[in-house]
Amino acid sequence: MKELVIQGPKSNHKPILKGFAEYFFEKAAELKDRIFQIDGDTEKSETYGQVKARSIKLALAMKSLDFKPRDVALVCCKNNLDNIIPILGTLYLGGCVSSADPRLSLDDIKYFIGLVRPKLMFVDQDSVNTVEKALCESTSCESTARLVVMGNSDKYPTMKSIENQFYENEKTFIMFSSGTTSSPKGVYISNKSAMNAAIYTFECGSVKPGMIMHFASFYWVSALICTSVCVLTGSTKIIGSNISAEKYLYLTDKYKITYTFMSNNFTHSITSLSQETIDKYDTSSLYSLLIGGAPVNPSQMSKLRRLLPHTKVSMGYGSTETIFISCFDFKNREAYETKIGSSGKLLADVQLKIADLETGKPLGPNQEGEIRIKSPYVTSGYHHLDKTDIFDEDGFIKMGDLGYYDDDHYIYVTDRIKEIFKYQNGQVTPSIIENTLLSHPAVEEAAAFDIPHRVDDNHPAALVVLKPDQSLEAKELIDFTDQHLTDSHRLRGGVIIVNSIPRTPSGKVQRRILKDFFGKNPDPRV
């Protein structure tokens, strides 16, 4: 059995026995005059020293509000210069941080408040009404959270007006899972996980220090890791909430960005630009671009690499529960160029096995099954939820992803297991249908899913977005896919051509919303 478990190399670094905030404050003392972050929307900036000073001021104010070690603070604000301050202040006091994206719905924010039961909430001034309403309607919250507004407010204290201990395995963050197939879960991340996962990410050679950009707010674990890498390497980070594809190229040119983490969704904004537009900007500083959130179609990956010839463009693999798991070592040029659908090889100290979907037994190379992971830095469990079913009998966390590794131990993620469905006695994998649709020259995006059928169990169906200036009938797409798909994958449920496909901020298809939309819009279904 052991030979069917693959693993990354042994790490040669000593674990960091410091928390995220403690490490930041030490670095800030060393690099006090170096720029730590730049707001890509306003181009305002702050040094390490300024961020440290603001964080300590806020921590003292939080203490006066009776915030104690292990209390929870929830941050709900846009990706701006204020975002990191309550996070560092909370950790400085030994508290636990959670974060919600202000673009989420009232129901989602209400659910998160009920789940983590925060003592303090740091809220954008634009989001106060929504959060206030969610707080009033949240019946699960044991005590009323106090609001602190990041901006101006006549009703609540503002962050401006109110302006450490370390435990290795202390739960210091509650990050939310993606919630693509069920309600998001509050995932515990420890001090040890946050800092050492950042080291492994840097150690694999896919990140060049200097100017690091990420689009995600602290609702996403990628923001935590990108910020940790910044602190570890003394880099500057560039953030923003409303960055267009062309603005991103402008920022890359102006600030000589060296590394970017972005969602698959945003890559389509870049590839929709003309070559003429892209050539206006110098992107030669951009050593690497890592894509997360959802698998990237090989044709999209090829297009990105062609448009950004100076940049190593690749996919990473991970989850909120495991943080990062794999990446490419760009020194192996042949693997980078030929294994275009892969997420690279395992990071240090990570083990992986592929489990048979029926029996749970380990499978060998090139055999598809459920991906299961073991590492020193996986989550210890969920906030207010049972964790017993997320680990198997050998202590591997069940990722819920379908995939395999090849003979060279490169990892391939093919789909979510919950998204696989039955047509009669056959198994249908949505990504196979999506990749076929994406091979049509007129198709920009595609999402496949199941429609219940009383005789056949389910019928495959799809939503499709066409490329600009393209015109096509749904029946033409069905005829096209019929020529390339096996019988079980044929689009018997139909196709609807739409302007956009509902996705999470990280680019994952929201299939629950998508199925509801399809059921309510029978035309122009074929």
Secondary structure, DSSP 8 states (H G I E B T S, - for coil): -GGGEEE-----S----S-HHHHHHHHHHHSTTSEEEEETTT--EEEHHHHHHHHHHHHHHHHHTT--TT-EEEEE--SSTTTHHHHHHHHHTT-EEEE--TTS-HHHHHHHHHHH--SEEEEEGGGHHHHHHHHHH-SS-SS--EEEEES--SSS-BTTTT-----TT-EEEEEE---SSS---EEEEEHHHHHHHHHHHHHTT---SSEEEE---TTSHHHHHHHHHHHHHT-EEEE-SS--HHHHHHHHHHHT--EEEEEHHHHHHHHTS-HHHHTTS--TT--EEEEESS---HHHHHHHHHH-TTSEEEE-EEETTTEEEEE--TT-HHHHHH-TT---EE-TT-EEEEE-TTT--EE-TT--EEEEEE-TTS---BTTB--GGGB-TTS-EEEEEEEEE-TT--EEEEEEGGG-EEETTEEE-HHHHHHHHHTSTTEEEEEEEEEEETTTEEEEEEEEEE-TT----HHHHHHHHHTTS-GGGS-TTEEEEES---B-TTS-B-HHHHHHHHHH--TT--
